[in-house]
Amino acid sequence: MKSIFAILLIALGTAAQAQIAPSTSDIAGYDSLHHAAHVGDVETIRQLAAQGADLDVRDRSGRTPAHVAAFASNDEALRVLAEGGADMNALENGVYDVLTIAAVANDPELVALAIELGNRPDLITSVYDGTALIAAAHLGHHEVVRRLIAGGAPLNHVNNLGWTALMEAVVLGDGGPDHVATVRALVLAGADTLITDRGGVTPLQHAEARGYAEIAQIIRSGPDS
């Protein structure tokens, strides 16, 4: 029988990607703002905003037009929505915001734009009470991690599993170049390498146990690595 920890790892292997983008049927049913956000029709968004349309109207999954624009990587549509007063920190039914959607999609430019438009990098997202930084670190999206750090994302937030961004990069990473770069970015930024998981194990101990030699060395060297 698999251990509880092993089952947890399997479940978390796709947790950061558990966001649900609009389906074909969702898109077919969109009109007005959601449709304009999906296709990037900024003129229609401007017109509807000028007419007093609710820019935070929800689809059946709780997605606002801003969420839809983020899923479609329509940067200019997102900008126009924000300029019209759309809530950049709204959470859809899966407890994701625009910033975490962009982070999981590995879209550094959209990440930077979302922060510029007022999306808080310290927002608590997902059913794991995480952050966009934790989601990006989990997936090894190191350029996104750098953008989030530059935007002020909390380095040492601990989610409801007891893990920081650094811990997720080690425990849920594959030890390859992307996760090495992610760990380096976090450590150089000053992430606390001594925060343990609930079992009292440090990121360094996890890296050593997995044979991630380069990651272990980065953690040992600290911010001067």
N, C-alpha and C positions, 0 to 999 in steps of 0.2 A: 504494500500500500504506500502511495506517495505520502511524504511528510506534508504537514500543513504548509511549511515554508516553500516546498517545491510547488505545491498547488498554487500558492500565492504568486510565485514567480511566473508561472504559466499564465495566470490570469492577468498579471500586470504586463506581460510581454506585449499585449495589444492595448493596454489601458490608455496610454497617451494618444492612441489612434482611435479611441472609441467615439470620437466626434462623428456625428452623422450629417453628412452634407445633404443638401436638398436632393430628393430622388427625382427620377424622371416624371413621376406623377405629380410631385410637388411643383416642379418647374412648369409643367403643362397647365397647372391650375393657377399659376401666378398671374396677377394683373397689376396694374397701377405700379406702386412703389417697389414691390418685391420683384416684379418683372423687370423694371427699369434698372434696379440694382444688379440683377443677375446678368443682364446683357450689357451693362455699362452705359445706359442711356442717360447721360448727365443732364441733358436739356429737359427731359421729362421730369427728372428729380427736381430740378430748379423750379419748373412750372408748378409742380404739385406742392412743393414747399411754400412757394409764394401764395398759393391758394389756401394755405393753412392745413394741408394734409398732415395726419399723424405720422411723423417720421419714425416712430417706434412701434408701429403696428406689427402684430405677431402673426406668423403662420401657425399651422397646427402643431409644430414642434417648438414653438416659442421663439422662432428666429425672427429678428427684426430685419429690415432691409440692410442694415449695416452688417449683420452676420452673413446675409446672402452675398453681399458684395465681397466680403472677406473670403468666403468659400470659393467665389469665382475669380478671386485675385483682381478685382476691378478697383484699382487704387483711386482713380479719379472719382468714381462713383462714391467711394467711401469718403473722400475729401468733401465732396459736395453735400453729402448727407450730414457730415459733422458741422460744416459751415452753416447748414440750415437748422442746427440745433438737435440733431439726433444724439441719443444717449450712447456715448462710446464705451460705457462700462456696463451695458446691459448684458445679462446672462440668459442664454437660451435654456431649454428644458434639460439639457445635459450638463448644465452649469459651466458652460464655456462662453468666453467673451471673444471679441474680435482678435485681441492680441494672442490668446492661446491658440485660436484657429490658425493664425498666421505662423505662430511658432511651430506648430505640429506640421504645417505645410512646408516648412523650411524656406520661408519667404522673408529674407532679411529686410528687403526694402519695405514690405508691407508692415513688418514689425516696427521699423523706425517710424513709418508714417502713422501707425496707430498711436504710438506714444506721443508723437508730435500733435496729434489731434485730440489728445486728452485721455487716452486709454491708460489707466493706471497699471504700471508694471507690478505693483504689490497686491493686485486684486486676487482674492482667493477664488480659485476655479476648480472645477471637476468634483466628482463625488469623493475624491481623496483629499479634499481641502488643500490642493496644491497651488502652484503658480505657473505662469507661462514659462518661467525659467526652469522649473523642475521638469515640465513636459519636454522642453527642448534638450535639456541635459540627458534625460532618459534616452532620447533618440539620437544623441550625438550630433545635434545640429549646432556646431560650434560657432559659426558666424552669427546665427540667431542668438546664441548665448552671449556673445560679445556685445551685440546690439542691446540686448536686455540689460546687461550689466551697465553699459554706458548710460542707459535710460533710468537707472536707479532701482532695478529689480532687487528685492531682498535676497542676499546671498545665502542666508542661513535659516530660511523658513523651513520648518519641519511639518510635513504633511501628517495626515491622520494614520499613516502607516509607520510613522516615526522616522521618516527619511528626508534628508536634505537633497538639494540638487546634486551636490557632490556624491552623496551616497548612491543616488539613482544612476549617475553616470558610471559608477563602478559596478554596482550590483546588477543593474539591468543592461549595462553596456556589453560589448563583445571584446573589449580590450584593443580594438583596432584603431587606425589613425584618427577617425572621427571622434571617438570617445577619448583618445589620448589628447587631442586638441581641446576637447571640451573640458577635461579635467585641468589641463594647463591654464585655460582661460579662467576657470573658477578659482584655482589656487593662486594665480598671479593677482587676481582681484581681491584676495584676502578671505576667501571662504574658510570657515573654521574646519580644520581637518580632524579635530578631536571630538566632534559631535558623533556619538555612537548611535547605532540602531537600538531597538528595544532589547536586544540580547547583549548589549554592552560591547559590540564589535565596531571598531573604527573603520573608516574607508580604507586606510592603509592595510589593515589586517585582511579585509575582504580582497583587496587587490593582490596581496601576497598569496592568499589562499587560492586565487584563480590563476596565478602565474602571470599576472599582468605586470611584468617587470618595469616597463617604461612608466606606466601610471604610478606604480609604487615609488619609483625614484622621484617623480615630480612631487608627490605628496610629501616624501621625506625632506626634499629640498625646500619646500615652502615657497613663499612669494619671491624668493631670490633665485628660483630655478630657471 
